[in-house]
Structures are given as C-alpha cells and as structure tokens.
Amino acid sequence: MWMDPDTPQERYTWKTSRGDTWDLVMSDEFNTPGRSFRPGDDHLWTSIEKPDGVNDAMEVYAHNKTTTVCDEVHDVCSFQIELEDSVLQLQVWNSYLQTPGFENVTFFYRGGMVQSWNKFCIQGGMVEVRAQLPGALSEESGNPDIRLDESARVRSLRYYPTWPGIWMMGNLGRAIFSGSTNRMWPFSYDACDPDTFTPANQRINACESHPGSGLNPHQGRGAPEIDIVEGGGTTISASIQVGPGMPPDFRVIPPEDENKLCIYSSSCETPGSNVPGIPESVYLSARGHPSWYQNMRYAANNFCLQNVSETQRYTTVQAALSAGIEDNVCSVTTCPASLDINSDLDYINVEGDDRWGINSNGTCFSAMNSYMGDFICSAGNSDPSCHPRDDAPVLPQDDSSFAFQMDALSANWPVHMAAYTDWVQYQVEWVSGPHGYVRWMLSGEPLYEIPAKTITEPPQGASVKNPSKIMIEEPMYLIFNVAMSSKWGAQPPNPKNVCRGDGLDPVANAICDAFPMYLKLDYIRVYQDLSPGSLMSVGCDPSTHPTRRWILDHLDEYEDEENKLVEVRGKAFCRTDADCTCVSKSWAGPRCITERKVKQQQRQQYERMRRQSSQHLQSAWSSEISL
C-alpha cells in the first residue's frame, strides 16, 4: 500500500491544469513521530549515510538527521531534515587527482537525504508537497526579513544559507552514487545517430541490439532529473536536467576576455553573452538560426507583494520583440519578464487576460535561469571542453570514459516569506509522450511549464545537428535533501571553512548560532491518470523501462557498507487488515478501489508512441536536409 490512511478523503483526486481528474496513488502524511529511514526500516523511504560529492558540497548526509516529529503547539506532524554545523574529517576517493586515490576532506556540516529509490517510482503524474524551507528565522539571528509580511519578498540572502531539494531522478541512477550516475545522468535520449551524438557517452544507448541485464534492445536509457524545489535564499529553481545537451552553436555566446560568471548578473560586455538571442543582429549574423530551447512558459508567483516598477504590458513587449532587440541586456519594456525572448507569450487560460511571460501584475515572476548546464567529463579526459586541472594528468581513455554536454532547462522564481515562516504547497504535473509537458505550480497556480516539443523539436542548423531528446519517461523516484554548497547563490558564512570563521563577524556568528536549521514536509501526495490509454504507471521496474536486473548486475555501483539495498516486506500504512490486503496488480488508487490498466496494454501503447516519435523525428531531419 502506498496510500496513507490519514490522507483526507477529499484529497483522493486532483483536477489537472488541463481539466482532467487524476487519482491518488501514493501519499505520506508523516503523522507517526519517530520514524527511522535507515535501510530496511521503512517501506517507502531510505536515508543516506554518505558524504556529498557534488556541487562543491560541504556536508555529510547522516541517517540520524532524518525523522518525523509532531509539533503539538502548531498541531502538525512532519518529516524533517536537520542541518547542523559540525566538523567532520573523512577519507574520500578522488578520481580527478594527479594520482587518483583517497584524500582527506573536511566537511563542515551534517545534513540528511532520503530517497524512494528502487522502492517507489512513477512514470508521470502530479506530485504535491507541503513544505517549510530552512533558514535563520529567530529574533536572535538578526534576520531583518522576519519582521516582514508573509507575502513580502525575501530580501536578505545570507540568512538562508542552505540548499534544500525536493526532486526526482530516474531509477537507473542513485543520487550521489557516482558509479551509477556516470554516463546515465541526465540522459533522456532514444536515438542511434553517431553523427549527432557519440553513443559511447550514453551508457545504455539506442545503438545496442543486445544490451543485456534485462534491458530492451535499441532503447536509449538514462537518469534524467526533475527538480520540484531546488535551492534557497531569495529565489527557488524549478528545472529539468536532460542530456545530451545542445552543441555550442545553439547556446548563449560565451564571454570573451572577462569573468565567465558575468552571465549570472547579466553584466557581460561581450555582445550576446547575457541572454540567448540578443542582440538579434549578433545572433543572426553568427548563426542564422534560433538559439537555446523554444516556447517555454513562465508565470508569476502572485502570492508575493506587487512591485509597480516591474509591471508590464503585452503590447509594449511584443512591439519590442517584433522590431528586434539590439540591446545587450533586457529591460522591463523590451524583454518578457522571463528574460527569455523565445518563450511563449500566449494566454495562460482560455478565460482571463494573463499571458505567459508578461508580468502584468508586477509580482514575483519566474525568469530563465542563467545556469544552463555543464560539460561533464571523466577523469583525465583530453577533450578540450573538459578544462582539466593543471595538476591533473591526461589518462588513457577506455569504454567508461565520457565527455558530453548536459542541459538544465530552469526557471528561478522570487520567493515570498511564507516559504520560510509558513507552509507552502509545491506541485509539479508531468506527462510523458510527444504531447506531454512538465508544469510547476504554487498552490495550483502556474509558475513554469516546459512543453514536450521544447525538447523533442529543438532548433536545427544548416550544418550542425542539435540532438532531439524525448520527453522524460523513465521511472522516477523521489528525493528530499538539504545540502550546503560553496558554489551556488545561497551559501553559509565563510564558505569552505567552519561556519564562524575567525569568529570576529557578529552577523556570521548570529547566523551560525541559528543552526540547526530544518527542512520540513507536512505531506507528499502523488496522483496519476488511471484512464485507459494513459502511459502513467507506478513501479521502478516497468516492462517499458526495466531497471531491476541492471541494478542487481551492477549492485556495487548503487550501494556501499552504510547504504545497502535492503528489501522491505510489510511496514506499509495500515489501520485495519483491509488496508493492507490489496495484492492484485490490476488495482490502484486509495484503498485499492480504482482499476488500473493492464500492463500489456500499457506496453503496446508505449511502443506505438515510440514508433510515432521516431517517424516524426526522421521526417523533421529529412526536412532540414532538404532545406
């Protein structure tokens, strides 16, 4: 049973942004205090005991930093991750050293991560969490924001030093287990076209006729990512991360002879380095085709206070776009509020005047993230795009070597104080297939949407092919974590050092005194379309995208001594025997009252969709060649 009996009956269904009704297939209300998520202790979640090794992380994940608590004062029970400042020295393996081996690393924080990896996965659906983000929020912390109204914009970045995440990843990759994610994350690519992308960079690629380990022949696989909530501070990111990424000829023009980080503040002097597509004449003369992803949809966080100076009119912005923008930066009167000149500006709803991309209310608005992905390399790779460390040798390359671009399609939206001082509902709808989409919402109101065609039909050039990815369709599991990074915008005092540094900065000391900080989740609920013809399913090993045999055949890449794969029997949510005796695979929904489609029908539907997508892409490429 994946449904928590404590879920209110009126929340057993969800009406989607398209007007359809989906059914509850999983929920966890976190109403039982003191739960343990160590391997084998919980039917749904597994905590991690492992140092974080990505994004210049400064924390170690620990089992005892995740649990459930009940707050009698506020009458709410919740899952929580505790983040404390605690110095720990560990030996960790580093493949990127001049001589690969173990090195001593100091971590300055202890946090937590739980995963539903290999336990609960979905292919499509709506995920809703009611959460409260961590920050320095006491009077003693000195945070001036705590005197603001709940709808006020968060202003004081340094008082929100953590990097919380509520996200999903494909089951073929286990988060922070790099052996499982190398050449697997974040692929959503099902083509065998060596002229467009080198197949060896994708571990399970569509060129393989006999992939083994129970996999389907000629099917490209991977572990893409959907971030429901990522990051803290003054903005939150909503994103998908997919691969392979776009070639340089379709990306923002790189800065020349200036700090490469200028793109994050739109302060680059190099023409074309701040926003893809402007100045228009620069991009047209250099390329002659559109750059970056097209027709993404951005909307407002209307729960935050209005700023009149940010109010826009569609007619003004559209006139500027039609005339061609020749400035090197955006303004309120030239670019959409999204800062994405290729975004959709149509009406959000059939009824109403609000348009995607236009900040007609002057509230907090989602904007294109300047972080657009990374070029990822194996240790010692000689590819010129890998930018190896000066002290790192060029190593012999083998079948496990890789060098490829991954893309992050992401929007940052300014957050209001309620995200830290109250409970906020975050939602994402995900529909796979050529007509699918991913939509992020705040209490049902849209923030950002990526239509399938954005990634399945990217811009093409006359001489350079741009890989056409598939809309995410892997079985995806859920992850909650709180990290600390010296790389991103939200950072602790004295990054890469103890929190208080030399102890002479009273502001830093007050922030550090506010630890431990907590990410709290009141509940999580997942809904799916259970109607005939739907491609949605629950399970980590579906026949359309098998994972079980692959994981067992490569188990050392997915576990270590502290994080074993332990099969859990029982321990599901039960009040009575009737709650836990539904064993038929043809039933789903709350209390097993909804009949699910037969697996064979789903498999046939998926194969039809896959053939149609392949035929469409071949036709599109043929058209480009004929042009």
Secondary structure as GFF3:
##gff-version 3
##sequence-region A 1 627
A	DSSP	three_ten_helix	9	11	.	.	.	ID=ss1
A	DSSP	beta_strand	13	15	.	.	.	ID=ss2
A	DSSP	beta_strand	21	28	.	.	.	ID=ss3
A	DSSP	beta_strand	46	47	.	.	.	ID=ss4
A	DSSP	beta_strand	50	51	.	.	.	ID=ss5
A	DSSP	beta_strand	59	61	.	.	.	ID=ss6
A	DSSP	three_ten_helix	63	65	.	.	.	ID=ss7
A	DSSP	beta_strand	66	71	.	.	.	ID=ss8
A	DSSP	beta_strand	76	94	.	.	.	ID=ss9
A	DSSP	beta_strand	101	111	.	.	.	ID=ss10
A	DSSP	beta_strand	113	115	.	.	.	ID=ss11
A	DSSP	beta_strand	121	123	.	.	.	ID=ss12
A	DSSP	beta_strand	125	132	.	.	.	ID=ss13
A	DSSP	three_ten_helix	139	141	.	.	.	ID=ss14
A	DSSP	three_ten_helix	144	147	.	.	.	ID=ss15
A	DSSP	three_ten_helix	157	159	.	.	.	ID=ss16
A	DSSP	beta_strand	163	170	.	.	.	ID=ss17
A	DSSP	alpha_helix	178	181	.	.	.	ID=ss18
A	DSSP	three_ten_helix	199	201	.	.	.	ID=ss19
A	DSSP	beta_strand	225	230	.	.	.	ID=ss20
A	DSSP	beta_strand	235	242	.	.	.	ID=ss21
A	DSSP	three_ten_helix	248	250	.	.	.	ID=ss22
A	DSSP	three_ten_helix	260	265	.	.	.	ID=ss23
A	DSSP	alpha_helix	280	286	.	.	.	ID=ss24
A	DSSP	beta_strand	297	298	.	.	.	ID=ss25
A	DSSP	beta_strand	300	301	.	.	.	ID=ss26
A	DSSP	three_ten_helix	308	310	.	.	.	ID=ss27
A	DSSP	alpha_helix	314	323	.	.	.	ID=ss28
A	DSSP	beta_strand	364	365	.	.	.	ID=ss29
A	DSSP	beta_strand	367	368	.	.	.	ID=ss30
A	DSSP	beta_strand	373	377	.	.	.	ID=ss31
A	DSSP	three_ten_helix	384	386	.	.	.	ID=ss32
A	DSSP	beta_strand	403	414	.	.	.	ID=ss33
A	DSSP	alpha_helix	418	421	.	.	.	ID=ss34
A	DSSP	beta_strand	424	431	.	.	.	ID=ss35
A	DSSP	beta_strand	437	442	.	.	.	ID=ss36
A	DSSP	beta_strand	445	451	.	.	.	ID=ss37
A	DSSP	alpha_helix	452	456	.	.	.	ID=ss38
A	DSSP	beta_strand	476	483	.	.	.	ID=ss39
A	DSSP	alpha_helix	506	513	.	.	.	ID=ss40
A	DSSP	beta_strand	517	528	.	.	.	ID=ss41
A	DSSP	beta_strand	537	538	.	.	.	ID=ss42
A	DSSP	alpha_helix	548	553	.	.	.	ID=ss43
A	DSSP	three_ten_helix	555	557	.	.	.	ID=ss44
A	DSSP	three_ten_helix	577	580	.	.	.	ID=ss45
A	DSSP	beta_strand	587	588	.	.	.	ID=ss46
A	DSSP	three_ten_helix	590	592	.	.	.	ID=ss47
A	DSSP	beta_strand	594	595	.	.	.	ID=ss48
A	DSSP	alpha_helix	599	626	.	.	.	ID=ss49
###
